[in-house]
């Protein structure tokens, strides 16, 4: 099939009838199977938007997102970990309240146990509530789900870098799983 103009289509199917992809009104594409590439090729995310482009609203972002069940109430913007039940929970670096290492930032609200929680593990996140210093590390905070520009410093606290500030309200999320305990 060759065309030099527009081709209107709703689905792409294989010759045996298996669905390959669905194209929605507005241009969204849903693939019926995993998307893979040949060696040396990649999938470009973000189109022509630079990777450091500031998201339009606080507590929003883009990048690599994974889905987990929540272990309870989580708010978009919370630093999260995977708990011993394999669920997303608010991460905490404070002595006496320490959790598993932070793996990323929740991109949605999850109201109760078992709700879907989407976690940005690598990407760009905007958080207006903290005045970051561009180029400086961003840390897991000393309260449930907190992210901060100030490293925890009390005896028994854990220090975990979860990203680097790009501007005063945007960070590059890339949690470091190496953690230091303050003694």
ROFIVEX-679964 format. One record per residue: x, y, z of N, C-alpha, C, CB in turn; residue in one letter. Coordinates in steps of 0.05 Angstrom, whole numbers, padded with zeros to 5 digits, always signed. Glycine has a CB too. Layout:
BEGIN
XYZXYZXYZXYZA ...
This chain:
BEGIN
+00017-00023+00000+00000+00000+00000+00018+00025+00000-00019+00000+00024X +00014+00041-00020+00030+00066-00022+00011+00089-00024+00049+00065-00046X +00017+00111-00009+00000+00135-00011+00018+00159-00009-00022+00135+00010X +00010+00181-00022+00025+00206-00019+00009+00226-00003+00031+00217-00047X -00015+00218+00005-00032+00236+00021-00039+00223+00048-00057+00244+00006X -00061+00232+00059-00070+00222+00084-00083+00194+00081-00091+00242+00097X -00078+00177+00101-00090+00151+00102-00105+00149+00129-00069+00128+00099X -00131+00146+00128-00147+00144+00152-00151+00114+00159-00174+00158+00149X -00143+00107+00183-00144+00079+00192-00148+00078+00222-00118+00064+00184X -00163+00058+00231-00168+00055+00260-00150+00033+00273-00197+00048+00264X -00145+00012+00258-00128-00009+00269-00108-00019+00248-00146-00033+00278X -00087-00031+00259-00067-00044+00242-00067-00073+00250-00038-00031+00244X -00073-00091+00232-00075-00120+00238-00055-00136+00222-00103-00130+00232X -00048-00159+00233-00030-00178+00219-00047-00194+00200-00015-00196+00239X -00035-00207+00180-00050-00222+00160-00068-00244+00172-00031-00234+00140X -00063-00254+00195-00080-00275+00207-00102-00262+00224-00064-00294+00224X -00104-00235+00224-00125-00222+00239-00118-00212+00267-00148-00240+00242X -00094-00219+00277-00085-00209+00303-00081-00179+00302-00059-00223+00312X -00092-00166+00323-00090-00137+00325-00061-00129+00331-00109-00126+00346X -00050-00110+00317-00024-00100+00323-00025-00073+00337-00008-00097+00297X -00042-00055+00328-00044-00028+00340-00071-00016+00334-00021-00010+00330X -00080+00001+00353-00104+00016+00349-00097+00046+00349-00125+00010+00371X -00108+00061+00330-00103+00089+00329-00129+00103+00336-00094+00097+00300X -00128+00119+00358-00151+00133+00368-00155+00159+00355-00149+00137+00398X -00180+00169+00356-00186+00196+00347-00169+00215+00363-00217+00203+00350X -00154+00232+00350-00136+00250+00364-00107+00241+00361-00142+00252+00393X -00102+00217+00351-00075+00208+00345-00062+00189+00364-00058+00231+00343X -00074+00183+00387-00062+00164+00406-00060+00137+00394-00078+00164+00433X -00038+00123+00399-00034+00096+00389-00031+00077+00412-00010+00094+00370X -00047+00055+00412-00044+00034+00432-00034+00009+00418-00071+00029+00447X -00011-00001+00427+00000-00025+00415-00010-00050+00430+00031-00024+00417X -00016-00071+00415-00027-00095+00426-00005-00113+00439-00042-00111+00405X +00019-00107+00432+00042-00123+00442+00064-00103+00451+00053-00143+00421X +00086-00114+00463+00109-00097+00470+00120-00084+00445+00130-00114+00484X +00132-00060+00449+00145-00046+00428+00175-00053+00431+00140-00015+00429X +00187-00062+00409+00216-00069+00410+00230-00056+00386+00220-00099+00410X +00256-00054+00388+00272-00042+00367+00295-00061+00359+00283-00014+00375X +00306-00057+00336+00329-00073+00329+00354-00061+00343+00333-00073+00298X +00376-00076+00344+00400-00066+00357+00408-00039+00346+00423-00087+00354X +00417-00022+00364+00427+00004+00356+00406+00025+00351+00444+00001+00332X +00380+00018+00355+00358+00037+00351+00346+00042+00378+00337+00026+00331X +00330+00064+00381+00317+00071+00406+00290+00083+00401+00335+00090+00422X +00275+00086+00422+00249+00099+00421+00253+00127+00432+00227+00083+00436X +00247+00147+00417+00251+00175+00426+00226+00184+00441+00257+00194+00402X +00230+00193+00465+00207+00203+00481+00208+00233+00481+00209+00192+00510X +00185+00245+00480+00183+00274+00482+00184+00289+00455+00205+00284+00499X +00186+00275+00433+00186+00288+00407+00208+00309+00405+00159+00301+00402X +00200+00333+00397+00220+00354+00394+00224+00370+00420+00212+00373+00372X +00210+00362+00441+00214+00375+00467+00240+00367+00479+00190+00369+00486X +00256+00387+00487+00281+00380+00501+00276+00366+00527+00298+00406+00505X +00294+00349+00535+00290+00334+00560+00289+00351+00585+00312+00314+00563X +00298+00376+00583+00297+00394+00606+00274+00413+00605+00323+00409+00608X +00256+00410+00586+00233+00428+00584+00216+00426+00609+00216+00422+00559X +00209+00449+00620+00194+00450+00645+00165+00441+00641+00195+00478+00658X +00156+00422+00657+00128+00414+00656+00110+00438+00662+00122+00391+00675X +00086+00438+00652+00068+00461+00654+00057+00467+00682+00046+00457+00636X +00057+00447+00700+00045+00451+00727+00062+00438+00748+00016+00440+00728X +00060+00448+00772+00075+00436+00795+00065+00408+00800+00072+00454+00820X +00083+00391+00809+00078+00363+00814+00068+00349+00789+00058+00360+00837X +00082+00353+00767+00078+00339+00742+00105+00335+00729+00058+00355+00724X +00106+00317+00710+00131+00312+00696+00128+00291+00674+00152+00303+00715X +00151+00282+00664+00151+00262+00643+00177+00246+00644+00147+00275+00616X +00176+00223+00632+00200+00205+00631+00191+00176+00633+00219+00212+00654X +00208+00160+00645+00202+00131+00648+00185+00127+00673+00228+00114+00650X +00161+00116+00669+00142+00112+00690+00135+00083+00692+00116+00129+00686X +00134+00072+00717+00126+00045+00721+00100+00045+00738+00148+00028+00735X +00085+00024+00736+00060+00022+00752+00063+00001+00774+00036+00015+00733X +00053+00008+00798+00053-00011+00821+00027-00007+00835+00077-00005+00840X +00020-00027+00852-00002-00024+00870+00008-00007+00893-00013-00051+00880X -00009+00010+00904-00001+00027+00927-00006+00011+00953-00017+00053+00928X +00010+00018+00973+00007+00006+01000-00010+00023+01018+00035+00001+01012X -00021+00044+01007-00037+00063+01022-00039+00089+01008-00026+00067+01051X -00046+00110+01022-00049+00136+01009-00022+00148+01000-00062+00155+01029X -00021+00156+00975+00002+00168+00963-00008+00192+00946+00019+00148+00945X +00007+00214+00947-00001+00238+00932+00019+00243+00910-00002+00263+00951X +00010+00253+00887+00028+00260+00866+00050+00278+00877+00013+00274+00842X +00075+00271+00871+00097+00287+00881+00112+00274+00904+00088+00314+00889X +00099+00253+00916+00112+00238+00938+00135+00222+00928+00092+00221+00953X +00157+00222+00943+00179+00203+00939+00169+00175+00948+00205+00211+00954X +00172+00155+00931+00162+00129+00939+00184+00107+00938+00139+00121+00920X +00178+00086+00953+00196+00063+00953+00178+00038+00948+00211+00060+00981X +00191+00015+00945+00176-00010+00943+00179-00023+00970+00187-00028+00920X +00156-00028+00983+00157-00040+01010+00160-00070+01009+00131-00033+01026X +00161-00083+01032+00166-00112+01033+00144-00129+01021+00171-00121+01062X +00121-00116+01015+00099-00130+01002+00099-00125+00972+00072-00121+01013X +00119-00111+00962+00122-00105+00934+00104-00083+00924+00116-00130+00918X +00094-00066+00943+00076-00044+00936+00091-00017+00939+00051-00045+00953X +00080+00003+00926+00091+00030+00928+00082+00042+00955+00082+00048+00904X +00101+00054+00969+00095+00067+00995+00111+00093+00996+00102+00049+01019X +00103+00112+01013+00118+00137+01017+00145+00130+01028+00102+00157+01035X +00166+00140+01016+00193+00136+01026+00200+00157+01047+00214+00138+01002X +00218+00150+01065+00225+00167+01088+00254+00162+01096+00206+00163+01112X +00269+00183+01101+00298+00181+01108+00303+00186+01137+00314+00200+01091X +00282+00192+01153+00286+00200+01181+00291+00176+01199+00261+00214+01192X +00310+00178+01217+00316+00158+01237+00291+00150+01252+00338+00167+01257X +00286+00124+01254+00261+00115+01267+00238+00111+01248+00254+00134+01289X +00239+00123+01225+00218+00121+01205+00228+00112+01178+00203+00147+01202X +00253+00103+01177+00266+00096+01151+00252+00074+01136+00296+00088+01156X +00249+00078+01110+00236+00058+01093+00257+00046+01074+00213+00072+01076X +00248+00030+01056+00265+00020+01034+00274+00044+01018+00250-00001+01016X +00295+00041+01001+00305+00064+00985+00283+00075+00966+00329+00055+00968X +00284+00101+00962+00266+00114+00943+00273+00104+00915+00269+00145+00945X +00252+00098+00899+00256+00089+00871+00247+00110+00851+00242+00063+00866X +00232+00131+00861+00222+00152+00843+00201+00168+00856+00212+00139+00818X +00186+00183+00840+00166+00201+00849+00138+00193+00837+00173+00230+00841X +00118+00193+00855+00091+00186+00846+00080+00208+00828+00072+00182+00871X +00068+00199+00805+00057+00218+00786+00027+00222+00788+00065+00210+00758X +00015+00206+00806-00014+00208+00810-00021+00204+00840-00029+00186+00793X -00046+00210+00847-00056+00204+00874-00066+00176+00875-00078+00225+00882X -00058+00161+00896-00068+00134+00901-00081+00135+00929-00046+00112+00899X -00107+00133+00931-00121+00138+00955-00119+00116+00976-00149+00143+00950X -00117+00091+00968-00117+00070+00988-00102+00045+00978-00146+00062+00995X -00098+00026+00996-00084+00002+00990-00094-00012+00964-00086-00018+01013X -00076-00018+00946-00083-00031+00921-00089-00013+00898-00106-00048+00926X -00092+00013+00903-00097+00031+00880-00072+00032+00862-00103+00060+00891X -00077+00039+00837-00054+00042+00818-00037+00066+00826-00065+00045+00789X -00011+00062+00827+00008+00083+00833+00028+00083+00810+00021+00080+00861X +00031+00106+00796+00050+00108+00775+00074+00123+00785+00037+00122+00750X +00098+00112+00780+00123+00123+00792+00142+00131+00770+00135+00102+00811X +00150+00156+00770+00171+00166+00752+00198+00158+00763+00169+00198+00749X +00211+00139+00749+00237+00129+00759+00260+00145+00747+00240+00100+00752X +00257+00155+00723+00278+00172+00710+00263+00192+00692+00298+00154+00694X +00269+00217+00696+00256+00237+00679+00257+00265+00692+00228+00230+00674X +00239+00282+00683+00238+00309+00692+00213+00313+00709+00237+00329+00668X +00216+00326+00733+00194+00331+00751+00194+00359+00761+00195+00311+00775X +00171+00372+00760+00168+00399+00770+00156+00399+00798+00151+00417+00751X +00168+00413+00817+00159+00414+00845+00163+00442+00855+00173+00393+00863X +00143+00459+00854+00145+00487+00861+00150+00493+00891+00121+00502+00852X +00142+00474+00908+00142+00479+00937+00171+00481+00948+00128+00456+00951X +00191+00471+00934+00218+00472+00944+00235+00489+00925+00230+00443+00947X +00249+00509+00935+00266+00526+00918+00293+00512+00915+00269+00554+00931X +00296+00496+00894+00321+00482+00889+00342+00501+00879+00316+00459+00868X +00367+00492+00880+00389+00507+00869+00400+00491+00845+00412+00511+00890X +00397+00502+00821+00405+00488+00796+00432+00476+00799+00404+00508+00773X +00434+00451+00791+00459+00436+00792+00465+00421+00818+00482+00455+00787X +00449+00427+00839+00453+00414+00865+00437+00389+00867+00446+00433+00887X +00445+00370+00884+00430+00346+00889+00403+00351+00903+00446+00326+00905X +00384+00334+00898+00358+00334+00912+00356+00308+00927+00334+00338+00892X +00347+00309+00952+00348+00287+00970+00320+00277+00978+00364+00294+00995X +00319+00252+00987+00296+00241+01001+00295+00255+01028+00297+00210+01004X +00271+00265+01036+00268+00281+01060+00262+00265+01085+00246+00300+01056X +00260+00279+01107+00256+00267+01134+00227+00265+01142+00272+00282+01154X +00209+00265+01123+00181+00260+01129+00170+00243+01106+00164+00286+01133X +00148+00230+01110+00138+00211+01090+00133+00224+01063+00112+00199+01100X +00147+00215+01043+00143+00224+01015+00157+00250+01008+00115+00228+01011X +00172+00262+01027+00184+00288+01022+00209+00287+01004+00192+00301+01049X +00211+00308+00987+00236+00312+00972+00246+00340+00980+00231+00310+00941X +00273+00343+00982+00284+00367+00992+00312+00373+00981+00285+00366+01023X +00320+00398+00982+00347+00405+00974+00367+00403+00997+00347+00434+00963X +00356+00397+01021+00373+00395+01045+00377+00366+01053+00361+00411+01068X +00402+00357+01054+00408+00330+01061+00401+00325+01090+00438+00323+01056X +00388+00302+01097+00383+00295+01125+00410+00295+01140+00369+00267+01127X +00409+00303+01166+00435+00306+01180+00434+00296+01209+00443+00335+01180X +00412+00285+01218+00410+00275+01246+00422+00247+01248+00382+00276+01256X +00432+00240+01271+00443+00213+01275+00421+00192+01268+00452+00209+01305X +00428+00172+01252+00410+00151+01244+00394+00157+01219+00392+00146+01266X +00394+00182+01209+00381+00188+01184+00396+00175+01161+00379+00219+01180X +00381+00171+01140+00393+00161+01115+00395+00184+01096+00377+00137+01103X +00417+00185+01080+00420+00205+01059+00419+00191+01032+00446+00221+01062X +00398+00198+01016+00395+00186+00990+00390+00209+00970+00373+00165+00989X +00406+00210+00949+00402+00229+00928+00381+00218+00909+00429+00236+00913X +00360+00234+00903+00340+00224+00884+00340+00238+00858+00312+00226+00897X +00358+00258+00855+00359+00272+00830+00377+00297+00832+00332+00281+00821X +00377+00313+00811+00393+00337+00809+00374+00360+00800+00417+00333+00790X +00376+00383+00813+00360+00406+00805+00369+00416+00778+00362+00428+00826X +00349+00421+00761+00354+00432+00734+00349+00463+00736+00335+00419+00712X +00328+00470+00750+00322+00499+00756+00312+00500+00785+00299+00510+00736X +00302+00523+00793+00293+00526+00820+00268+00510+00827+00287+00555+00826X +00254+00500+00807+00230+00483+00813+00228+00458+00796+00205+00499+00809X +00250+00450+00782+00250+00426+00766+00274+00410+00772+00250+00434+00735X +00270+00383+00774+00292+00365+00779+00293+00343+00759+00291+00354+00807X +00317+00333+00754+00321+00309+00738+00320+00286+00758+00349+00310+00723X +00300+00269+00756+00296+00247+00774+00313+00224+00764+00266+00238+00775X +00330+00214+00782+00347+00191+00777+00358+00181+00804+00371+00198+00757X +00341+00167+00819+00349+00159+00846+00374+00142+00847+00326+00143+00859X +00391+00149+00866+00416+00134+00871+00410+00115+00893+00440+00154+00879X +00413+00089+00888+00406+00069+00908+00427+00065+00929+00400+00043+00895X +00450+00079+00926+00471+00079+00947+00462+00099+00969+00499+00087+00935X +00460+00089+00993+00450+00105+01015+00471+00107+01037+00424+00093+01027X +00474+00130+01049+00493+00135+01071+00477+00139+01096+00512+00159+01065X +00485+00126+01118+00472+00130+01144+00489+00150+01160+00469+00103+01160X +00476+00170+01172+00490+00190+01188+00495+00177+01216+00473+00216+01191X +00520+00178+01224+00527+00167+01251+00536+00188+01270+00548+00145+01248X 
